[in-house]
Amino acid sequence: MSLISRVVAPVAGHDMAGLVRALLSARSSAPLRLPVPSKAARGPRLPSAPTGLGTSAARIGSPAVGIASPAMRIPTPAVGVTPPSPASMRSPVLPSGPTGLGTSATRLRAPEPRPEPEPAADPAPKLHCPPAVRDDRALGETVTERLVEWAEEVGIYPGQLDKIRKADFGRLIMLAHPESDDPDRLLAAAKCALAEWSVDDHYVDGEVEEARPELLGQRLAIAHSVIDQAHLPLTYAPQLEEVVRADPVMRALRSSLDNLARYATTSQVRRLRHELGIMFVAYNQEGVWHTAEQTPPVWEFLMHRHENSFVPCMVLVDAVAGYELPYGEFADPRVRRAFTMAGTASVIVNDLYSMGKEDPTDFSLPRLIASEDQCSLEEAVDRTVEVHNELMHTFEAEAAALAAAGSPELRRFLAGTWAWLGGSREWHAGSARYTTAA
């Protein structure tokens, strides 16, 4: 079930409501700031034996750089990563005034004081996630309404535009990108996200039009020719163009990427194109599960979540904020590892919050754990939260080390990723659709 389908689905009739209610009430106390060591602290290192899920065989070297002890070292940065200076060893916070290209008018609002949450009534495990930086409801509504107009223009979700309003994706994008209050930039990110999700709803789940599993690979391949523009000989190019223009999903993909190019650099747009290609691979995998009537093992589903996550949305953190993370740092395997772990953790949050709405036959991490381990759904939810928290704690530790050893842009990008996670969780926890389900 796609993200939009989960949000607007009717309340499920099974026994998940209590579990979802407990999860909603167990708000995390994780700090807003991404923790980075101070000058006086011993420098952390990227673990030589990572503790993240499925990384027992992974090894990262850690020669000493800067302040270090024999047991705790910051790794030598990759090419293109600037070694830390005393002035740079500060805790990265989201800047109050972005300095990136085209951001002179943007201002990051300080978060409003929050009352201390009441203790949860249920002993549910807490999701480890930061709070949102800001919640500008009016800005979110503006983005949502403009997103609905665009969806009608390109033709996705015909007759179902209220789904987009109910999902309130403008608020999600507003919460997840607190460095910008420019509705045009936020709308650009929202268009990309909705185009991505429309692929699932139109082609895979059949929520908007009849699913054709036997044609899924073909449709995704043609859609990919829009993401990574195919250049056919002149005799045949018009035939491909005719197919693309006739398909609303392909029109949405093209329109969103063209619009993004107004605010993002060529390399930032290329990043997104690459992530969408990975997501298409995951959609094909999901198609196999359904057509072959397979139930994936937990390990395969977690691999699927690595490929089918919120990463395509998160990859625009710097573009929306108006600066650019250097390619050498973005492509560093250590940065990639931390960033994709954050993406997987974020989509697991969606798995958890949507359980009160989805059909019991839909694939989700808690249900697969319950089936594979022969445990109750309540225990499976607890284990899913543990998986989420392991990914988040690993991201926190490794991002802190990377931020200490990297450029100012990398520190800002990792802090922006941390804020994205908090905004996404706030959207899930605050959405009337989810709270109504509980």
C-alpha positions in Angstrom: 0.0 0.0 0.0 1.4 3.4 -1.0 1.9 6.3 1.3 -1.2 8.2 0.0 -3.3 5.0 0.2 -2.3 4.5 3.8 -3.1 8.0 4.8 -6.6 8.1 3.3 -7.6 4.5 3.9 -10.6 3.9 6.2 -9.9 2.7 9.7 -9.0 -0.9 9.7 -11.4 -3.3 11.5 -8.7 -5.4 13.2 -7.1 -5.1 16.6 -4.3 -2.6 15.8 -6.0 0.5 17.1 -4.7 0.1 20.6 -1.2 -0.5 19.5 -1.2 2.6 17.3 -2.7 4.7 20.1 0.1 3.6 22.4 2.7 4.4 19.7 1.1 7.9 19.2 1.2 8.7 22.9 4.9 7.6 23.3 6.6 10.8 22.1 10.4 10.7 21.9 12.6 12.8 24.0 15.5 12.8 21.5 17.2 16.2 21.2 16.7 18.6 18.3 20.4 19.0 17.6 22.5 16.4 16.0 25.1 15.7 18.7 28.7 16.5 17.7 31.6 16.4 20.1 33.0 19.6 21.5 36.6 20.6 21.4 37.2 19.3 24.9 35.5 15.9 24.3 37.4 12.9 23.0 36.7 12.6 19.3 34.3 9.9 18.2 35.1 7.7 15.3 33.1 5.9 12.6 32.9 2.3 14.1 35.4 -0.1 12.7 32.8 -2.7 13.3 29.4 -1.0 12.7 26.5 -2.0 14.9 23.9 -1.1 12.4 21.4 -3.7 11.1 23.1 -6.2 8.8 26.6 -4.7 9.0 28.5 -7.4 10.9 30.9 -7.8 8.0 31.4 -4.2 7.3 34.7 -2.5 8.3 35.7 1.1 8.1 39.3 2.1 8.7 39.9 4.8 11.4 43.4 6.4 11.3 43.7 9.3 13.7 42.8 12.8 12.8 42.8 15.8 15.2 42.0 15.1 18.8 41.8 11.4 19.5 42.5 8.7 22.0 43.8 5.2 21.1 40.3 3.8 21.4 38.3 6.7 20.0 39.4 8.3 16.7 37.8 10.3 13.9 38.6 8.6 10.6 40.7 10.2 8.0 38.2 12.0 5.7 37.7 11.0 2.2 39.0 13.1 -0.7 37.0 16.3 -0.8 36.3 16.3 2.9 37.9 19.1 4.9 39.6 18.1 8.2 38.1 19.8 11.2 39.5 23.0 12.6 38.9 24.2 16.2 36.4 26.7 14.9 34.5 24.0 13.0 34.1 21.6 16.0 30.8 23.1 17.0 27.5 21.4 17.3 25.7 21.8 13.9 22.4 23.6 14.2 20.1 24.6 11.4 21.2 28.2 10.5 18.9 31.0 11.4 19.6 32.7 8.1 20.5 30.4 5.1 23.4 31.7 3.0 22.9 29.5 0.0 22.2 30.8 -3.5 18.8 32.4 -3.7 18.0 32.2 0.0 18.3 35.8 1.0 14.6 36.0 1.8 14.4 32.8 3.8 14.5 32.8 7.5 14.3 29.8 9.9 11.8 30.4 12.6 12.8 29.4 16.1 10.6 26.5 17.4 7.8 27.5 19.6 8.2 26.3 23.3 6.6 23.0 23.9 5.0 21.9 27.1 6.6 18.9 28.7 4.6 15.8 27.4 2.6 13.8 29.8 3.9 10.3 30.5 2.5 7.8 28.1 -0.4 5.9 29.4 0.7 2.7 27.7 4.2 1.1 28.2 5.0 1.3 24.5 8.6 1.6 23.4 9.5 5.1 22.4 10.6 5.9 18.8 13.9 7.7 19.0 13.4 10.8 16.9 13.9 14.5 17.3 10.9 16.9 17.5 10.0 19.1 14.6 11.8 22.5 14.2 8.7 24.4 13.2 5.1 23.9 12.3 3.7 26.7 10.1 0.2 25.5 9.4 -0.6 28.3 7.0 2.5 27.7 4.9 1.7 24.0 4.8 -1.8 24.6 3.6 -0.6 27.0 0.9 1.8 24.3 -0.4 -1.0 21.6 -0.3 -3.5 23.7 -2.3 -0.9 24.6 -4.9 0.1 20.9 -5.1 -3.6 19.9 -5.7 -3.8 22.4 -8.5 -0.6 21.0 -10.1 -1.9 17.4 -9.8 -5.0 18.3 -11.6 -3.0 20.0 -14.3 -0.8 17.0 -15.1 -3.6 14.5 -14.6 -2.5 12.3 -11.7 -5.2 11.2 -9.3 -8.1 12.1 -11.5 -11.3 12.3 -9.5 -9.3 11.7 -6.3 -7.7 15.1 -5.6 -9.3 15.1 -2.2 -6.8 12.4 -1.3 -4.0 14.9 -1.6 -5.8 17.4 0.5 -6.6 14.9 3.2 -3.0 13.7 3.2 -1.9 17.3 3.7 1.5 16.7 2.0 2.2 20.4 2.0 2.4 20.2 5.8 4.8 17.2 5.6 7.1 19.1 3.2 6.9 22.3 5.4 7.8 20.3 8.5 10.6 18.3 6.9 12.3 21.4 5.3 12.4 24.0 8.1 15.3 25.9 6.5 13.0 27.4 3.9 9.7 29.3 4.2 9.6 30.0 0.4 6.4 28.3 -0.8 7.9 27.9 -4.3 10.8 25.9 -3.1 8.7 23.8 -0.9 6.2 23.2 -3.7 9.0 22.1 -5.9 9.9 19.4 -3.4 6.2 18.5 -2.9 5.7 18.0 -6.7 8.7 15.6 -6.8 7.3 13.7 -3.9 3.8 13.4 -5.3 5.1 12.4 -8.7 7.2 9.6 -7.1 4.2 8.3 -5.1 1.9 8.4 -8.1 4.1 5.8 -9.8 3.2 3.4 -6.9 -0.5 4.3 -6.9 -1.0 4.2 -10.7 1.3 1.3 -11.6 1.9 -0.9 -8.6 -1.0 -0.8 -6.1 -3.8 0.0 -8.6 -5.3 2.6 -6.3 -5.9 5.0 -9.2 -6.1 2.8 -12.2 -6.2 -0.9 -12.8 -2.9 -2.5 -11.9 -1.3 -4.5 -14.7 1.4 -6.6 -13.0 2.3 -8.2 -16.3 3.1 -4.7 -17.7 4.8 -3.2 -14.6 8.4 -3.7 -15.8 7.6 -2.2 -19.2 5.8 0.8 -17.7 8.6 1.5 -15.2 11.2 1.2 -18.0 9.4 3.8 -20.1 8.9 6.0 -17.1 12.6 5.7 -16.4 13.3 7.1 -19.9 11.8 10.3 -18.6 13.9 10.3 -15.4 17.1 9.6 -17.3 16.1 11.1 -20.7 16.3 8.6 -23.5 17.7 10.0 -26.8 16.4 7.9 -29.7 17.2 8.4 -33.4 15.1 11.1 -35.0 12.9 8.5 -36.8 11.8 6.9 -33.6 11.9 9.6 -31.0 8.4 10.9 -31.7 6.9 7.5 -30.9 8.4 7.5 -27.4 7.3 11.1 -26.9 3.8 10.2 -27.8 3.6 7.5 -25.2 5.2 9.8 -22.5 2.7 12.6 -23.2 -0.2 10.2 -23.0 0.7 9.0 -19.5 -0.1 11.2 -16.5 2.5 9.7 -14.3 5.2 10.3 -16.9 4.0 13.9 -17.4 4.1 14.4 -13.6 7.7 13.1 -13.4 8.8 15.3 -16.3 7.1 18.4 -14.9 8.3 18.0 -11.4 12.0 17.5 -12.4 11.8 20.4 -14.9 10.4 22.6 -12.1 13.0 21.4 -9.6 15.7 22.6 -12.0 14.7 26.2 -11.2 15.9 25.8 -7.6 18.5 23.0 -7.7 21.8 22.6 -9.4 22.3 20.1 -12.2 24.0 17.7 -9.8 21.3 18.0 -7.2 18.7 17.1 -9.8 20.9 14.2 -11.0 21.0 12.9 -7.4 17.2 12.7 -7.4 17.1 11.0 -10.8 19.5 8.4 -9.5 17.4 7.7 -6.3 14.2 7.4 -8.4 15.9 4.7 -10.5 16.7 2.8 -7.3 13.1 3.1 -6.2 11.8 1.7 -9.6 13.9 -1.4 -9.0 12.2 -1.8 -5.6 8.8 -1.4 -7.2 9.6 -4.3 -9.6 10.6 -6.4 -6.6 7.2 -5.6 -5.0 5.5 -6.6 -8.2 7.2 -10.0 -8.1 6.0 -10.6 -4.5 2.4 -10.0 -5.6 2.3 -11.8 -8.9 4.2 -14.8 -7.5 2.2 -14.7 -4.2 5.4 -14.5 -2.2 5.7 -13.4 1.4 9.2 -11.8 1.6 11.4 -12.7 4.6 12.2 -9.9 7.0 15.7 -9.5 5.7 14.5 -9.0 2.1 11.8 -6.6 3.2 14.4 -4.5 5.1 16.5 -4.5 2.0 13.4 -3.4 0.0 12.9 -0.6 2.5 16.5 0.5 1.9 15.6 1.0 -1.8 11.9 2.1 -1.3 12.1 4.7 1.4 11.9 8.4 1.9 15.5 8.9 0.5 14.3 10.5 -2.8 12.5 13.2 -0.7 15.3 13.6 1.8 17.9 14.0 -0.9 16.5 17.5 -1.6 17.4 18.8 1.9 20.2 21.1 0.6 18.4 22.1 -2.6 15.3 23.3 -0.8 17.5 25.2 1.7 19.5 26.9 -1.1 23.0 25.5 -0.8 24.8 22.4 -2.2 26.6 19.6 -0.4 29.7 18.9 -2.5 29.4 15.7 -4.6 32.6 14.2 -3.1 31.0 14.2 0.3 27.5 13.2 -0.7 29.0 10.2 -2.6 31.3 9.2 0.3 30.3 5.6 1.3 30.3 6.6 4.9 27.9 9.4 4.3 25.8 7.2 2.1 25.6 4.6 4.8 24.4 7.0 7.4 22.0 8.8 5.1 20.3 5.7 3.8 19.9 4.3 7.3 18.0 7.5 8.2 15.8 7.0 5.1 15.0 3.4 6.2 14.2 4.5 9.7 11.9 7.2 8.4 9.9 4.7 6.2 9.6 2.3 9.1 7.9 5.1 11.0 5.3 5.1 8.2 4.9 1.3 8.5 4.2 1.7 12.2 1.8 4.6 12.0 -0.2 3.2 9.1 -0.9 -0.1 10.9 -4.2 1.1 12.2 -5.4 1.8 8.6 -3.9 -0.8 6.3 -5.4 -4.1 5.3 -3.9 -7.0 7.4 -2.7 -8.6 4.1 -0.5 -5.6 3.2 3.2 -6.0 3.7 4.7 -4.1 6.6 7.7 -4.8 8.9 5.6 -5.5 12.0 3.4 -8.0 10.2 6.3 -9.8 8.6 8.1 -10.0 11.9 4.9 -11.4 13.5 4.6 -14.0 10.8 8.2 -15.0 10.6 8.8 -15.1 14.4 5.4 -16.5 15.3 4.9 -13.7 17.8 2.0 -11.4 18.7 1.5 -8.2 16.7 2.1 -6.3 19.9 5.5 -7.9 20.3 6.2 -7.4 16.6 5.5 -3.7 17.0 8.0 -3.5 19.9 10.6 -5.3 17.8 9.9 -2.9 14.9 10.5 0.0 17.1 13.8 -1.5 18.2 14.9 -1.9 14.6 14.0 1.7 14.0 15.8 2.9 17.1 18.9 0.9 16.2 19.0 2.6 12.8 18.5 6.0 14.3 21.2 5.6 17.0 23.6 4.3 14.4 22.8 7.3 12.2 23.3 9.7 15.1 26.7 8.3 16.1 28.1 8.1 12.6 26.6 11.4 11.4 28.2 13.1 14.5 31.7 11.7 13.5 31.2 12.7 9.9 30.0 16.2 10.8 33.1 16.7 13.0 35.4 15.7 10.2 33.6 17.2 7.2 32.8 20.5 5.6 30.3 23.1 6.9 28.0 22.0 4.1 28.2 18.4 5.3 27.4 19.5 8.9 24.5 21.5 7.6 23.2 18.6 5.4 23.4 16.1 8.3 21.6 18.5 10.6 19.0 19.1 7.9 18.5 15.3 7.6 18.0 15.1 11.4 15.4 17.9 11.1 13.8 16.0 8.2 13.3 13.0 10.4 11.7 15.0 13.1 9.4 16.8 10.7 8.3 13.5 9.2 7.6 12.0 12.6 5.6 15.1 13.6 3.5 14.8 10.4 2.7 11.2 11.1 2.0 11.8 14.8 -0.1 14.9 14.2 -2.1 13.9 11.1 -5.8 13.8 11.8 -6.0 10.8 9.5 -3.6 8.8 11.8 -5.0 10.0 15.1 -8.5 9.3 13.9 -7.5 5.8 13.1 -6.2 5.3 16.6 
